[in-house]
Amino acid sequence: MRQSLRQRLVGKLSPDSFSRPASSRLALALADHRWFVAIRKGFLLLLPVVMMGVLSLIASELPFQPWQDFMETLLGETWRDHIELVSRASFGFVSVCLVASISHTLNGLIPQRDEFGENNPITTVLVALVCYLLIVMPGNGLLGPEQTGARGTFLAVFSAIAATELFLFLRRRRRLQIAWLSDADPQLPDTLRAILPAFVTVSVFLVLHELLTHFSGTADSLFDAALFNLFGSIENDLMRALLYCLLSQILWFFGMHGTNMLTFVEQTWFQAATDANAQAMLLGNAPYEIVTKPFFDTCVVLGGAGATTGLLIALFLGSARGSNMRNVGKLALLPALFNINEVLLFGLPVVLNPVFLLPFLCIPLLLTLLSYFVLSAGWVPLSTHAVSWMTPLGINAWLATGSWTGLALQAFNLAISVLLYLPFVRLAEARQRAASNASLRQLIASLEDTLGSYRQRIVNRQDAIGRLARQLLADIDRDIDTDRVRLVYQPKLDRAGRVTGVEALLRWRHNSYGSIPPNVLIGIAEDAGGVGELGRWTLATACQQLAEWKAAGIEGVSMAVNLSPLQLADPALLQHVQQSLRDSGIQPAELELEITENRNVGNDPQSNASIAALNEMGVHLAMDDFGMGYSSLLYMRRFRISAIKLDGSLTREVEQNASCRDIISQVSQLCQNMGVRVVAEYVETESQSQLLQQLGCTELQGYLYSPPLEAAACQEFIRQRNASAPAHPVNAEIFHATENV
């Protein structure tokens, strides 16, 4: 027996497309820990703020004189000051924003028991922010960008995780509960319960603040002192460069701005080496320092930490067209031209992504070794002056070295980074695809296992299924005017084998997930209230197609279109049906609207008015999946219908199950008495067809006769079938009788 659509799809998606090596299981487990999930999502939520800072940096520091002249003409000589306000407002408080985003996300990931009341995530965020300010605030109580900006990301992550975990842990302790005023404002008891846990949490961080102040003054000074001791003990320039590169990459991988956090090292050793080379040139001597700031900017940090221009190129070479990874690459392209890679790091993401850990750490180390060897061999001139870190690749290499060999070295290093990133891009996409397919399977199950208003709205869920549903909604809006969304048509035949009608079936081929089951598409559209627009498109397209067939000489065929019960409750439904009929020129009697019987068809005045108006127009109404819903035959009394389509569970088992045969026989007898056509779906064998006809079915639909066909193929099928099969008198009689029901 032919498998159902869901079975075929799930079977296709269920095998794993890749195996996980044992060595990566620990990293993957850590990546799924709620702390790391909260950090990743926190940085992702921060992306709009980061983008504001990125665009303001590009605007103010763009090394292009015509642009600078244009801005000066437009805004005056102080134009940079105006734009840098945006940069300071975004990057200057990025750590504060990060505390809020991580704490809010982690609050939603930590299980909370109902007996302790509902905890407002805003309360958790406020407590975490106070704790963070206690950690970074210097003794004078004044804060500056050096505390709240990019350098503070490590303390922001630490404070958000520690304060949120501690506060929610304490809030679950009964001895710290204040449960007064139970009859007051409903939110007041929950707020009171947070007072003592918040006080204890803040007190712990106050003690930590006092310890930092006592021993080092601030966390920043303690960190810089540790860096001085670590790097000051290394005499070899190459070893110092490798250590700096490794620490910077590790910090970046955990979401912290490694370059800013290691500014002390950069200024103390690498900028000093750049100045030493410049001084040597002024004195007429040859430069002698290899590891300078331009050394990293032009040879190692190609497009940002991790040589991410190589990763960006690898994305376009190794990822599928239209994939999420490639779309992130497109978004990151403009900032990457100016060596700004936050979009790629947080959007792909690279941060806390175990797939990219190895190349992200090792590629810069390899480029450092190669470049040091080339420069020490004298094949490329040493840099003698600083170059703006935002200078695009190629230009910065030429300005730093003044030689084509500098360009060649940069191109060689870029090629190496692309080749090394490429297999990891493919692996990341395979894992992302597998995770997305798993979410799709769960989404299908969620929509099929629950009915109507008794299930939670999928689009409101905050898990992976909800995110996928919202993504699919956005994608269908994008694809509905393309050939990715289309209608196919499955013929319905009478007992003589003549095609009397077709059913229009919606098909959507997603660029990432392939064919999306129609019930998924309709289900999420209903949840989001967007099924009306989709239904209008389907109705208009189907009516227009029937008009084209009639113009080609196809007559006596009706068009069946599925209708959501939610559309019946739409006051504008009648207007849309009239518009579709008017635009296409087909007759109302040639249109049949099918309503699924096992969906909650409303008994509201608007639905009843819509049905009455449709019958008044002469449009036929059919009940789909008849027999397995809430009220079955009750609908025949409640609604004026022209046809019923037996539920597939009845027709599939008709040969094996006597109860199915009895039900079909009784329903067919009743329908014959009422002048209602009986359509059997899922007809797949000749013996099944013969039995269904004997039981009283007047029309047949299924793969025995034809699968759903494209419009041109369906037209040819109808032409050939109706040319060889005469109309069946009994079926024609019933068809005409229903026009007056």
N, C-alpha and C positions, 0 to 999 in steps of 0.2 A: 504493500500500500504506500502511496506517495506520502512523504513526510510533510508536516505542516511547515509553514514559512518560518515560524520561530525555531522549530527543531532544526531545519536546514541551516539557519543563520547561526544558532548557538553551536551546532556541530562544526561549522566552519571556523568559528572564532575560538573554540575551546582549546585546541592544542597550543602549547607554548611555542612561540617562534624562536625561542632562545633558551639556553640553560644558564643557570647562575653558577659560576665557579665557587667552590667552597671558600676560597680566600676572600671573596667579596661579600659573603653572607653577613659578617659582622658589620661591615660598613653600611650595608643596606638596612640592617636592623637598626643601627644608630640613626640612619637618615630618617627612619620612620618613627623615631621616638618623638614624643610630643614637644620636647624642647626644640629639637631641630626643625620640626614642622612649623612651630610657632615662629622661629627665627626666619625661616624661608618666607613664610606668608607675611611676616612683619616687614621684611625688606620689599616684598612685592607690593604691599599696600603703600609703601613709601615711594614707589616709582614716580607717581605724578609730581611729588615735591622735588625729587631728584631731577626729573626732566625740566622743571622750571629753572633749577639752578644750572643745568647743562646748557639750555638754550641761552640763558643770560650770559654764561661764560663765553659761548661761541660768539654772541653778538658783541661783547666788549673786547674780546681778545683776538678776534679774527685777523690774522696777519695779511690783510689785503687792503692796500692803501685806498683804492676807490671806495671801498665800503666805509672806511674810516672817514673819508672826506664827505661822503653822503650823510653819515650820521651826524657829523659836526655841523653840516649845513642845516640838517633837520632839527637838531636839538640843541645846538650850540656847543661851545668848547667843553662844557661840563657833561657832555652826553654820557660818558662812561660812568660818572657818578650816579646818574639816574638808573642805568641798567644794573650796575653793581648793587643797588639797593635790593633788587630781586634776588641776586646771588647770595647776599648776606642774609636775607630773610629766609631763604630756603636752606642752603648749605650751612648757614650759621646756626640753625636750630634743628639740624637733621637728627641729632641724637635725641633731643626731646621728643620729636615726632616718632622716632624709632621705639622709644620706651612705650609710648601709647599704643602703637600698632602691635608690638610683640605681646604686651600685657593683655590687650583686648583679645588677641587670637588665642593665647594660652588659656585665658579664662574660659573660653568656649570649649577647649579640649580636655579640661580637667573635669572628671565626673563629680557632680554635686548631688548630695542626697536631699530628697524632698523635705525631710523632717526639719531641716535647718532653714527652710525658706528659700526664696529665690534671691540669688545674689546679682545685683545690678553690675554689669561689666564696667560701667563708668566708675563705680566705687573702686573697683580693683585697679583701674588705670590711674585714678587720682592718688591712691596709696603708693603705687609704683613710681609715679612721677616725684612725689615727695621724697621717697627713698633715694631716687637717683640724684636729686638736687642736693641731698645731704652728703652724698659721696663726692660729687664734683665741686661743691661749693668751697672756695678757699676760706681762710680764716677771716678775711674782711667782709665776707658775705656778699661780695660782688661777683657777678658772673660775666663772662665774655665768650666770644665765639670759640676761643681755644678750649673751653669746657663743654659747650653745648653743640659744637660743630662736629666735623668728621672725626677729629681726634678722640671724641668722647664715645665713639660707637662701641668700643669694648665694654666700657662701664655701663653704657646704655643696655646692652644685651645682658650683662651680668645682673644689673639692678632689676630689669624687667622680669627675668626668669626667677631670680631669688625672691624678690618681693612678692610676686604673684603666687609662687608656690607656698611661701611662708604664710601669707595672709589667708589664702584659702584653706590651708591646713589648720590654722588657728580658728578659722570661722566654723570649722566642723567640730570643735571642742565644746562640749556642753557647758563646761565651767566658765567659758567666756561668752556665753549667750545672755543677752538682755532681751527679755520677751515681754516688756511692759506695753501698756496701751494697745491691747489687742483689738479694741473697738475703734481705734483712731483711723487715720488715713491708712489704706492697705499697704502703702509703701513704707510707712513709718516703722513698723516692727522689723522689717528686713534691714532698714537703715540702722536702727538701734543695735541689731545683732552684729553689725560691722564695726562698731565703735571700739570695743576692747581689742579685737584682732588687729585693727588698724593701728591702735596705740602701741601694742606690743611689737608689731612689725617695724614701725617707724623707730621705736626705741632701739631695736637691734641695729638698725642702720646708723642711728645716732652714735652708738658705741663704736661702730666701725669708722665713722667720720672722726671721732676723737682719737682713735688709734692712728689713723693716717696722719692727722695733724701733728700728733706727738712725735712720730718717728720721721716724717718727711715733709710735712707741710701740706702737700696735695698728692693725689694719685699720679698726676702728670710728672711731678718732680721725682717721685719714687721710680716711675717707669724710665725716665730719662737717665737717672743715676744708674739703673740696672743696665741700660744700653751702653752707657759710657764704660762701665766696668767690663762688659762683655766684649765690645769691639775694641776697646783700648788695649786689651790683652793680646790682640792678634797683630802680628807684625807684617805678615804677607798680604799684599794688596789683593791678590786673587782670592785668597781664603776669606778675606773680609767682604769682597764683592759677592762671593757665593753665599756666605751667611746672610748678608743683607737681602739678597735675592730670595733665599729660602724663607726667611722670616716674613718678608713682605708678601710673598705668595700665600703663606699659611694664614696670615691675618686677613688677606683678601678672601680666601676661601671660606672663612668663617664670617664674612660679611663686614669686616672692619677695614677701614681705609688704610691699607698698609703703608702707602706712600706718605700720608700725613702723619701716621703714628710713628714713622721712622724718620721724620723730618730732622730730628736731632742728629742722627747718623749721617744723613745726606749732607747737611750743612757742615758738620764737623770734619768729615773726611772727603766726600766726593766733590762738593762745591769748592772746598779748599784746594783740591787737586786741579780743578778747572782754573781757578785763579792763579795757581802756581804756573800752569802752562802759559797763561796769558802774560804773566810777568816775565817768564823766560823769553817769550817772543819780543817783548818790549826791549829787553836787554840784548837782543840779537842772538840769543841762544836757542837751541832746539828744545821743543817741549819734551818732557820725559815722563809725565804721569799718564798711565794707560787708563786706569779706572777713574773716570770723571763722571760728572752728571750727564753730559752729552753721550758718553759711552752707553749708559743705560737707555737713554731716550731714543737713540738712533739704532742701536744694535740688539737690544734685549727687549725693552718694553715696546713692542711693535703694535701700536694702537691701544695700549693700556696694559695693565697688569696681566701676566699670563700670555703675552704676545697674542692678544685676542683678535688682531686683524687676521692672523692665520686661522683662528677658529671661525671667524666670520666668513672667510672665503671657503673654508671646508663645509660650512653649512650650506652654501649655495651649490657646492659640488656634490655633497653626499646626502642631502635630505631630499625628500620627495617634494615635487612641485605642489604648492598649496598647503603644505604641512604647517603645523603650528611653529615648528622650529624655524622654518624658512621665513615665516611671517615675522617672527621676532628678529631675525636677521635683517629683514627689510627695514624694520623700525629702528634698528641699531646702526644702520648704514651711515646716516648723516653724522651723528655724534662720533662714530668711529673714524671718520675722515680727520677729525681733530683730536684723536687719541683719547676720546672719552668713551669708556666701555661699560658704564654702570647699567645701561639698558640691557646689554648682553649678559652681564654677570647676574643681575637680579631677575631679568625677564625670561631667560632660557630655561632654568637658571643654571649658572655655574656654581654659585654659592651653595655650599652644603650638598652638592650633587656628587655622590660617590663615583659616578661614571666618569666625571671629568677631573677627579682628584689627581690621578697619576699624571696626565699630560699637563695639567695646569701648574703643578709643582715642578715637573722635570724639564719641560721645554725651555723655560727661562734659564735654568741651570745649564742646560746644554748650550744654549746660545751664548751665555756668558763665557763658557770655556772656549768655544770656537772663536768668538770675537777677540778674546784675550790673546789667543794663540796667533791670530792673523795680525793683530796690531803689534804684538811684541816682535813678530817677524819682520815688521816694517813694510808689509804689503799695502797697508792703508795708513794714510797720515793720521797722527794723533790730533784730537780736537783741541783747539786753543781758545775757544770762547763759548759762552753759554748760548743755547738756542731755546726759544720758547717751547715749552712742552706741548703746546697746542699746534705747533707747526706740522702740517701733514707729512706723511711718510714720503720719502724721495727728496722733498725740499729740505727737510731737516738734515738728512744725510749729506746733501751737497753743502749746506751752510756750515755744518759742523766740521767736515773734512776738506772741503774745497776740491774734491777729486772724484772722478768717476768710479774709482775703486771703492770709495765709501758707499756709493749707490749700489755697486755690485755686491758688496758684503751684505747690505741690508736686504737686497732682493734674494740672495742666497738664504739668509736666515728666515726670511718670510716663507720661502718655498719649503724649508725644513719644517717649520711650524704647521703649515697646511698639511703636509704629508703625515705628520705625526698626529694631528687632530682628527684627520679624516675617519679612521676606523672607529674612534670613540664617538664621533657624530653619528655614525651608522648604528652603533650599539645603543646610544641614547635614544635614537628615534625608534629602534625596535622595541625597547623597553617602554617608551612612551606610548607606542602603538598598542602594546600588549595591555598596559594599564587602561588605556582608553577603551579597548575592546571589552575588558572585564567590566568596566563601568557601563558600557552599552548593554551587555548581557543582564546586568542587574537592573538597568532601566527597563528593559523589555519585561523582565520578570515582575517588576513592581507594577507596571501598567497592566499586565495580564492577570496577575493574581488578585487584584483588587478591583472593585467596581465603583464607578460614579462618585458620589459624594462621600462614600464610606472610606475612601483612601485619602491620605495626606496629599496635598497638592505637590506634585513632583518639583515644580519650578521654585517652590518655597523652601525646599530642603537645603541645608547648608553643608551637605556632604558632597562626595564626588559625583553622586547621581544627580543631585540638584544642579551642580555646576555644569555637568554635561547637558542637562535639559535646557539650561539657559543658553549654553553655547549653540545647541541645535536650533533654538528659536532664532537667535541672531543670524545663524547661517541660512535658515530657510528664507528669511527676509531678503538676504543677499542673493539667493539662488532662484527665487521664484520667477524672475524675469529672464532666466537663462534656460538652456536646454537640459540642465541638470534636473529640473522639475518638469515632469511631463505626465500626460495621461496615456494609459493603454486601455484597450477595449476587449472585453471577453464576450463572445456571442452567446445568446440564449436561443435555443432551438425548440420548435414544437415537435409533436410526435412524428410528423412526416419528415422531419429533418430540415425544415425551413427556418431560416434565421428570422425571428420576430423582434428581436431587440438586442441591445448590447449594454453591458455595464461598464461605466467609466471608472477606472481604478487609478488611484494616485500613485506615482512612483517618484522617488527622490534618490538620486545617486550622489552621495556626499563625497567631497573631494578627499576626505581622510578615512571615512568609515565604510565607504562603498554604499550598497543599497540599504537604505533605512526602512524598516518595516512600516507600512502605512499606519498601523495602530499606534506606533511610537510617535509618529509625526502628529496624528490627530489628537492623541492623548495630551501631549505637552502643549499643543495649540489650544485645546480646550482649557487646560489649567491656567494658561496665561491670558485667556480671553481673546486670543487672536484667531480662533477657528472661523470667525465670520469672514475675515478677509481671505483666508485660504479657501473657504467654501465658495465665496463669490468668484474667485479665480477659476475654481474647478467647474462651477456651473456655467460660467460664460464660455470657457474653453470647450466643454462638452457640447453645448448647444451650437456653437460655431462649427464644430466638427460634423455634427449631424447635418447642418445646412450644406456643408461642402459635399457630403456624400449624396444628399438629395440633388444637388446641382450636377453631380456626376451620374445620375440616373438610378440611385438606390432609393427605393420606395418601400413603404410598409414596415419600416424598422423604427422602434422607439429607442430613446436614450435614457438609461437609468443612471442617476447620480446619487451618491450617498449623502445623506443630510444628518448633521449632528443635532441631537435634541436641543442643544444650546442655540442653534440657529432658529429653531422653531420659536424660541422665546425672544427672538430679536424682532422688534417692530418693523425693522427695515427689510425683513426677508421678502415680503411680498413685492416690494419695489424692486429688489434685486432680481427676482424671478422674472418680473415683467420686463425689466430692462434687457435681460439675457434673451428672452423670447423675441423682443422687438428688434434687438441688434442682429440676431441670427436669422429671423424670419421664419422660424419653425412654428408649428402649431402647438398649443398647450397640451393636446392629447398625445403628442409625440414625446413628451417629457414625463419621466416617472422618477419621483423622489423616494429613495429608500431610507427608512429609519431603522436603526438597529434596535431590536425588541429587548435585548438584554441590557440596554443602557437606560438610565432613568429618564423616560419621556415625561416631561412635566405635565401636570394636570392644571396648570395655571391658565387664567383667562387668555393671556397673550398667545400661548401655544395652541389653545383650542381655536382662537380666532384665526391664527395663521393657517391651520388645517382647513377650517371652513372656507377661508378665502381662496386657498389653493384649489379646493374642490369646485368652488364656484367658477374659477377660471377655466376649469377643465383639465388641470394638471393631475396626473395620477399619483397615488400614494401607495407605496409598498412597504411591508414590514419585513425587515431582514432578520436573519437568524431566529426565525419564529419557532417557538416551542420550548426554549430553555431559559426564558427570562422570568420576570416577576409575576406576570399576570396572563401570559400566553393568549388564550382565546378571548380574554376580556377586551383586548385591543380591537377585536373585530366588532364588538358592540360599541366601544368608546369612539373609534375613528371610522371614517368612511375610507376604506382601502380598496385598491384595485387588485392587489396580488400579495401573496405571502411567499417568502423564500425560506424553505425549511432549514433549520439549523444543521450545520455540517455534522454534528455528532449523531443526528438521526440518519442522514443519508449515507454516511460512511459505514455504519454498522447495520444497514438494513438487511443485508443478506445473512448476517450472523445472529441478529437479535430480534426475537419475535415481538418484543415490546415495541421496538422501533417501527416494525411493520404495522402493528395495530394502531399506533399513534398516527402514522402517516395516512393510513387508510381512513381513519375517523376524521382527521383534519381535511383530507381531500373531499370526503363526502359532504362535510359541512360547507366547504368552500364552493363546491359545485352547486349546492342548493342556494348559496348566496350570490352566485355569479362572480366569484373571486378566483383568479388564476392561482395555481400552485406551482411554484418553481423549485426544482430540486437542484441544489448546488453540489459541487465536489463529485460529479459523476465521472468515474474513471475506468469502468469496465462495461462491456456490453451486457453482461448478465445483470449488473446493477441497474443499468438503464432500463432493461426490459421489465425488471421487477418494479421499479419506481413508476413506470407507466401503467403497469397492471394495478398498482395501488392507487392510481388516480392523478398522478402528477401530470400537468399539462405542458410544462416547459422544462427543459433540461439545460444545465450549464456545467461545464467541467472540462478537464483535460482530455476526456475521451473524444470530444468534438474539437476543442481548440483551447490552447492556453491564452492568456491575455496577449493581445497583438498590438503592434504599432498601428497608427491610423491607416497608412497605405496598405499594409498587409491585411488588416481587418476589412477594408473596403473590397479587396480582391476576394477574400474568403466569402463575404456576403454575396458578392456577384456570382461566384461559381456555385455556391451552395443553393441559392435560391433559383438559379437557372435550371438545376437538375432535380429539385424537390418541389412538388406542388404544395400549395397551402393546404393544411389539414382543416377540414370543415369544422370539427368540434372545437379546435383551438381558436379558429377565427371567430366562431360564435361567442365563445367566452370572452375573447378580446373585445369584441364590439359591445358585449353586454356590460362590461365593466365601465364603459364610457358614461353610462347613465347611473352608476352607483353613487 
